[in-house]
Amino acid sequence: SAALRTPKCPHSPSAGVELSVNNHAADFTLSTSSGTPISLSCLVQNSSQAEELLWYRGDGKVDLKDGNKVNISNICISPAAATDNGVTFTCKLMRDQSVKVSVILDVLFPPNMTEDETVQAEEEKDVTLTCNAKSNPQGQAAWYKNNTILTLQQDRYQVYQTSEVFQLSIKKVQKSDNGTYTCEVKSSLGSGRKDFHLIVEDKKPVFPTEAVIAAVVVVALTVLFGIVARRDKIFKVRIDPVSEEKK
């Protein structure tokens, strides 16, 4: 009988080699506050040879100095900023990039508000005040008018909120809506404010399109008839002497 042969599985050259980042052998999340420097240290384990390492920020490769690539590699984010929140840093083994460890940055920061605005609106028009306020953890918004908490009348006011955008819509603004509207966003790390100076202007008179078109047509016809009448008069004056000579 034929002897059974067990096929040999190909042996990965990096079998057993592992990486760790800040003593974590698996992917992890690192929480820190904005303004604080972050150090990430990637270490090769279970390898008897020199191993070259790679670092990535998202999909972009991080430039490393020659002395910071073999067996151990360190990078520093100094300082961590709000823009680093949610960013993934990954350390990979160069000869087998399936060997890797990733760290997701969880950067905590208070509400970050944009500058105050002056908003001009015509009477009876709808107005939307948009307050962009990033924060981690997410903040909660409150609206004020002239430093008094705004009572949200359901028929005239609408509030819309996402993790970064807070909006107040006012339907058919009136002169009584003039004033300073404040968006205040609070989180466990602090608060931020943004003022909107709303100026309601007089309603502009509306001219019916049909009436405007009719007026233009009348003017055009009047000018045209005037030109024709003048040409007829000039033409008649020029031919009258000729007709007299024939008589």
C-alpha positions as CSV (number, residue, x, y, z in Angstrom):
1,S,0.0,0.0,0.0
2,A,1.1,3.5,-0.8
3,A,2.5,5.4,2.2
4,L,0.6,8.5,3.2
5,R,2.7,11.6,2.9
6,T,1.8,14.7,4.9
7,P,2.5,17.9,2.9
8,K,4.8,20.3,4.6
9,C,3.3,23.7,5.2
10,P,5.6,26.6,4.2
11,H,7.4,28.0,7.2
12,S,7.0,31.7,7.6
13,P,10.4,33.4,8.1
14,S,8.8,35.6,10.7
15,A,7.1,32.8,12.6
16,G,7.2,33.5,16.3
17,V,8.4,37.1,15.9
18,E,6.2,39.6,17.7
19,L,6.1,43.3,18.2
20,S,5.0,45.3,21.2
21,V,4.2,49.0,21.4
22,N,4.5,50.5,24.9
23,N,4.4,46.9,26.3
24,H,1.2,46.1,24.4
25,A,1.4,43.1,22.1
26,A,-2.1,43.7,20.6
27,D,-3.8,46.8,19.2
28,F,-4.8,49.3,21.9
29,T,-6.2,52.8,22.5
30,L,-4.0,55.4,24.3
31,S,-5.8,58.2,26.1
32,T,-4.1,61.5,26.8
33,S,-4.9,65.2,27.1
34,S,-4.1,67.8,24.4
35,G,-0.9,69.6,25.0
36,T,0.8,66.5,26.5
37,P,3.7,64.8,24.6
38,I,3.2,61.1,23.6
39,S,6.0,58.6,23.3
40,L,5.5,55.4,21.4
41,S,8.1,52.7,21.6
42,C,8.0,49.6,19.3
43,L,10.1,46.6,20.3
44,V,10.9,43.3,18.4
45,Q,10.5,40.1,20.4
46,N,11.4,36.5,19.7
47,S,13.9,37.2,17.0
48,S,17.6,36.2,16.8
49,Q,18.4,38.6,14.0
50,A,18.3,42.3,13.3
51,E,14.8,43.3,12.3
52,E,14.0,46.6,10.6
53,L,10.8,48.4,11.7
54,L,8.4,50.8,10.0
55,W,6.0,53.3,11.5
56,Y,2.8,54.6,9.8
57,R,0.5,57.5,10.8
58,G,-2.8,56.4,9.2
59,D,-1.7,55.4,5.7
60,G,1.3,57.7,5.6
61,K,4.8,56.4,6.3
62,V,6.7,58.1,9.1
63,D,10.3,59.1,8.3
64,L,12.8,57.5,10.7
65,K,16.5,58.2,11.3
66,D,18.8,55.3,10.5
67,G,19.6,54.7,14.2
68,N,15.9,54.4,15.0
69,K,14.8,51.5,12.8
70,V,16.4,48.2,14.0
71,N,14.8,46.0,16.7
72,I,13.5,49.1,18.6
73,S,12.0,52.3,17.2
74,N,10.6,55.3,19.0
75,I,8.4,58.1,17.8
76,C,7.2,61.2,19.7
77,I,4.1,63.3,19.2
78,S,4.9,66.6,20.9
79,P,2.5,67.8,21.9
80,A,-0.6,65.9,21.2
81,A,-3.3,68.1,19.6
82,A,-7.0,67.9,18.9
83,T,-6.2,67.0,15.3
84,D,-4.4,63.9,16.5
85,N,-7.7,62.5,18.1
86,G,-8.7,59.3,16.4
87,V,-5.4,58.9,14.5
88,T,-3.9,55.4,14.3
89,F,-0.2,54.9,14.6
90,T,1.1,51.4,13.4
91,C,4.4,49.7,13.9
92,K,5.2,47.0,11.3
93,L,8.0,44.4,10.7
94,M,9.5,45.5,7.4
95,R,10.1,41.9,6.0
96,D,6.6,40.8,7.0
97,Q,4.2,43.7,7.4
98,S,1.4,41.4,8.6
99,V,3.3,41.5,11.9
100,K,2.2,44.8,13.4
101,V,0.7,46.6,16.4
102,S,-1.6,49.6,16.1
103,V,-2.4,52.3,18.7
104,I,-5.4,54.7,18.3
105,L,-5.0,58.0,20.0
106,D,-7.8,59.3,22.2
107,V,-6.9,62.9,22.7
108,L,-9.1,64.7,25.2
109,F,-9.7,68.5,24.7
110,P,-12.3,71.1,25.7
111,P,-14.7,72.7,23.3
112,N,-12.9,74.6,20.5
113,M,-15.1,77.5,19.2
114,T,-14.8,79.6,16.0
115,E,-14.9,83.4,16.0
116,D,-18.0,85.6,16.6
117,E,-20.2,86.5,13.6
118,T,-22.5,89.3,12.5
119,V,-25.5,88.0,10.7
120,Q,-27.8,90.2,8.6
121,A,-31.2,89.0,7.6
122,E,-34.3,90.4,5.9
123,E,-37.6,90.4,7.7
124,E,-39.8,87.4,7.1
125,K,-36.7,85.3,6.0
126,D,-35.5,82.2,7.7
127,V,-32.1,82.3,9.5
128,T,-29.8,79.5,10.6
129,L,-26.9,80.2,13.1
130,T,-24.2,77.5,12.9
131,C,-21.9,76.8,15.8
132,N,-18.9,74.5,15.1
133,A,-17.5,73.2,18.3
134,K,-15.2,70.1,18.4
135,S,-14.5,68.6,21.8
136,N,-13.6,65.2,23.3
137,P,-15.6,64.1,25.2
138,Q,-18.5,65.6,23.3
139,G,-20.1,68.7,24.7
140,Q,-23.7,69.8,25.1
141,A,-25.0,73.1,23.8
142,A,-27.3,75.8,25.3
143,W,-28.5,78.9,23.4
144,Y,-28.9,82.4,24.9
145,K,-30.3,85.7,23.6
146,N,-28.8,88.8,25.2
147,N,-27.3,86.7,28.0
148,T,-30.7,85.1,28.9
149,I,-31.4,81.5,28.3
150,L,-33.4,81.2,25.1
151,T,-36.9,79.8,25.4
152,L,-37.3,77.6,22.3
153,Q,-40.7,78.3,20.8
154,Q,-41.5,75.2,18.8
155,D,-43.3,77.1,16.0
156,R,-40.3,79.5,15.4
157,Y,-37.1,77.9,16.7
158,Q,-35.5,74.6,15.7
159,V,-32.3,73.1,17.2
160,Y,-30.0,70.7,15.4
161,Q,-27.0,69.0,16.9
162,T,-24.3,66.5,15.9
163,S,-21.0,65.7,17.6
164,E,-19.4,68.8,16.2
165,V,-22.2,71.1,14.9
166,F,-24.9,72.9,16.8
167,Q,-27.5,74.9,14.9
168,L,-30.3,77.3,15.8
169,S,-32.9,78.1,13.1
170,I,-35.3,81.0,13.4
171,K,-38.3,81.0,11.1
172,K,-39.5,84.3,9.5
173,V,-37.4,86.6,11.6
174,Q,-38.9,89.8,12.9
175,K,-37.4,93.1,14.2
176,S,-38.0,91.8,17.7
177,D,-35.4,89.0,16.9
178,N,-32.6,91.6,16.8
179,G,-29.9,90.9,19.4
180,T,-26.9,88.8,20.4
181,Y,-27.4,85.0,20.3
182,T,-24.8,82.9,22.2
183,C,-24.0,79.3,21.6
184,E,-22.4,77.9,24.8
185,V,-20.9,74.4,24.7
186,K,-19.9,72.6,27.9
187,S,-18.0,69.4,28.5
188,S,-16.3,67.8,31.5
189,L,-13.1,69.5,30.4
190,G,-14.4,73.1,30.1
191,S,-16.7,75.3,28.0
192,G,-16.6,77.6,25.0
193,R,-18.9,80.4,23.8
194,K,-19.6,82.0,20.4
195,D,-21.7,85.1,19.8
196,F,-23.9,85.8,16.7
197,H,-25.0,89.5,16.3
198,L,-28.3,89.2,14.5
199,I,-29.4,92.4,12.6
200,V,-32.9,92.2,11.0
201,E,-33.3,94.5,8.1
202,D,-36.5,96.0,6.6
203,K,-38.3,93.8,4.1
204,K,-37.4,94.8,0.6
205,P,-40.3,95.6,-1.8
206,V,-41.0,92.8,-4.2
207,F,-41.9,93.8,-7.8
208,P,-44.0,91.2,-9.7
209,T,-42.0,89.8,-12.6
210,E,-44.9,90.1,-15.0
211,A,-45.3,93.8,-14.3
212,V,-41.6,94.4,-14.8
213,I,-41.6,92.6,-18.1
214,A,-44.8,94.5,-19.3
215,A,-43.2,97.8,-18.4
216,V,-40.0,96.9,-20.4
217,V,-42.1,95.9,-23.4
218,V,-44.1,99.2,-23.3
219,V,-40.9,101.3,-23.1
220,A,-39.3,99.3,-26.0
221,L,-42.4,99.7,-28.2
222,T,-42.7,103.4,-27.5
223,V,-39.0,103.9,-28.5
224,L,-39.5,101.8,-31.6
225,F,-42.6,103.7,-32.7
226,G,-40.9,107.0,-32.1
227,I,-38.0,106.0,-34.3
228,V,-40.3,104.8,-37.1
229,A,-42.4,108.0,-37.0
230,R,-39.3,110.2,-37.1
231,R,-38.0,108.2,-40.1
232,D,-41.3,108.6,-42.0
233,K,-41.3,112.4,-41.4
234,I,-37.7,112.8,-42.6
235,F,-38.4,110.6,-45.7
236,K,-41.5,112.8,-46.5
237,V,-39.6,116.0,-46.2
238,R,-37.0,114.8,-48.6
239,I,-39.4,113.6,-51.4
240,D,-41.8,116.6,-51.2
241,P,-39.6,119.0,-53.4
242,V,-39.3,116.3,-56.1
243,S,-43.0,115.9,-56.3
244,E,-43.5,119.7,-56.7
245,E,-41.1,120.0,-59.6
246,K,-43.0,117.3,-61.5
247,K,-46.1,119.4,-61.3
